[in-house]
Amino acid sequence: MKTCRIMPSDAERARARLEAALGGYRVDFLPAHPKVERALFPSLVGLYWDLTGPLTALPPTQEVFATHLYSLAGIADPAGVRARAYKAWAALVRQHHFELVLRAHFPLVLRAELLDLEGLDFVVIESGCAYGLALSVKTGPAHDWAAVKRQRHPVPPGLPVRELYLDLDDCLSLPTSPKPLALHRPEQVQEVEAWIAAVQAERRAALLAEANGRPR
């Protein structure tokens, strides 16, 4: 479980540095190989952070990530593994970027490989309560895959979870080449804050209703 503490101002600076650096990366996406897409891989989250280091560091390039994944995967389809790696790299960079956004607004943000296996990207702790976040791209296949993950890993009882979607028509698009890199807009943290506030209000209302319904 990763719980490194950084100051909000440091998180903001790290995010700005990440956005500036990523603009110089080569980013591409390749046709998927269905058999490789369904294959079991080593932890992609673990590999990404092994290659990146601390949260404030810069990620590996797509090609470096793909090369390391191929060396670990044991799948004799280099093109298929590269396509899978390129797609995973973009998703992991989006998570990296939005984690810095979250850490500029919340004092405790948890990230772990185990959370990823449960279909969650982060758990935010606010006022002593936990809130799960799952990031995704707002496309049909992404919605379908999110539903599959939720069937495989039902939400733990009592844990509110928010699916935070990236709208490709309204996102932070970096001018990478040959393909642009889409990131969640930092302003989407306001969606998270509003959602947490709504959950807290629902809980207070439920407690009040329960208290008022008790016999005196």
C-alpha positions, -999 to 999 in steps of 0.1 A, spaced: 0 0 0 15 33 -11 8 62 12 37 86 6 30 121 20 37 152 0 27 187 5 -2 200 -17 22 226 -32 47 199 -40 20 178 -57 9 208 -78 45 214 -89 50 177 -97 18 176 -117 29 206 -138 64 190 -143 48 158 -154 25 175 -179 54 195 -194 76 164 -196 50 142 -212 45 166 -240 79 155 -253 71 117 -251 63 96 -281 28 82 -277 11 57 -299 -16 30 -299 -16 -2 -318 -43 -27 -329 -50 -51 -301 -44 -89 -304 -75 -105 -288 -56 -135 -274 -30 -113 -258 -57 -90 -244 -72 -120 -226 -38 -134 -214 -27 -131 -178 1 -105 -172 23 -97 -143 11 -67 -123 12 -37 -147 7 -13 -118 37 -28 -100 59 -27 -132 49 9 -138 59 21 -104 91 -1 -103 102 18 -134 90 52 -123 101 53 -87 85 79 -64 53 97 -72 72 129 -81 94 112 -106 87 109 -144 74 77 -159 93 55 -184 85 59 -221 59 36 -237 87 17 -254 107 11 -222 75 -1 -205 67 -24 -234 102 -39 -235 101 -47 -198 66 -61 -199 76 -84 -228 106 -97 -209 83 -106 -180 52 -118 -197 64 -149 -214 41 -144 -243 55 -152 -278 37 -123 -295 59 -92 -294 34 -71 -314 5 -81 -292 24 -75 -260 35 -41 -273 -1 -31 -281 -13 -42 -246 16 -24 -230 10 8 -249 -26 9 -238 -18 1 -202 10 27 -201 -15 54 -211 -40 43 -184 -12 42 -158 1 77 -167 -35 90 -163 -36 75 -129 -2 89 -120 -13 124 -131 -47 123 -113 -31 110 -81 -10 142 -80 -43 161 -85 -59 142 -56 -29 147 -33 -31 185 -38 -66 184 -23 -68 154 1 -44 147 30 -45 109 25 -47 90 -8 -40 53 -9 -28 34 -40 -18 -3 -41 -16 -33 -64 -43 -50 -43 -67 -21 -49 -61 -25 -86 -70 -62 -84 -102 -52 -67 -110 -28 -95 -101 4 -76 -74 29 -85 -74 49 -52 -90 51 -18 -93 86 -4 -95 90 34 -115 120 44 -129 128 79 -120 93 90 -140 76 62 -128 58 30 -140 65 -5 -130 44 -35 -122 59 -69 -120 40 -103 -107 59 -133 -118 51 -168 -123 65 -203 -158 74 -214 -162 49 -242 -185 19 -248 -157 -7 -244 -144 10 -212 -179 10 -197 -182 -27 -206 -149 -35 -191 -157 -16 -159 -189 -37 -156 -169 -69 -160 -144 -59 -133 -173 -50 -110 -188 -84 -115 -155 -101 -108 -148 -79 -78 -180 -66 -61 -176 -34 -41 -168 -42 -4 -198 -36 18 -200 -1 31 -174 14 7 -188 41 -16 -171 40 -50 -171 66 -77 -164 58 -114 -146 89 -127 -147 90 -164 -124 108 -189 -145 124 -217 -123 124 -248 -143 154 -260 -136 173 -228 -102 163 -214 -66 176 -210 -51 165 -243 -13 167 -245 2 173 -279 22 141 -280 29 124 -313 20 105 -333 -11 103 -311 -23 128 -284 -23 117 -248 -56 122 -230 -56 130 -192 -83 137 -168 -89 174 -163 -76 186 -129 -109 203 -124 -125 168 -121 -113 168 -85 -143 190 -79 -165 161 -89 -148 140 -63 -152 166 -36 -189 171 -44 -195 134 -44 -178 129 -10 -198 158 4 -230 142 -9 -221 108 6 -214 125 39 -247 143 38 -266 111 31 -248 94 60 -257 123 84 -293 122 72 -295 84 78 -281 87 113 -305 115 121 -335 95 108 -323 65 128 -320 86 160 -354 102 155 -370 68 149 -357 53 182 -382 49 210 -376 73 239 
